[in-house]
């Protein structure tokens, strides 16, 4: 892989499933493919790969079946 890119196992949806983490200034961007299909999959975690994605504290997560990235909800002070 290239510097700033990580390939991580993300079990749960498909055997051998992986995600790509692209390091950012503060938080990574994740290309998750089918690890999560809909935004709700990252808001209501059910599978080990989804837990992994959220544990990376991503800025954005690109999913196969969505046209825009999922972004975590941030609370205002």
Beta strands, then each sheet from edge to edge (+ up, - down):
strand 1: 5-9
strand 2: 18-22
strand 3: 29-33
strand 4: 60-63
sheet 1: 1+ 2- 3+ 4+
end
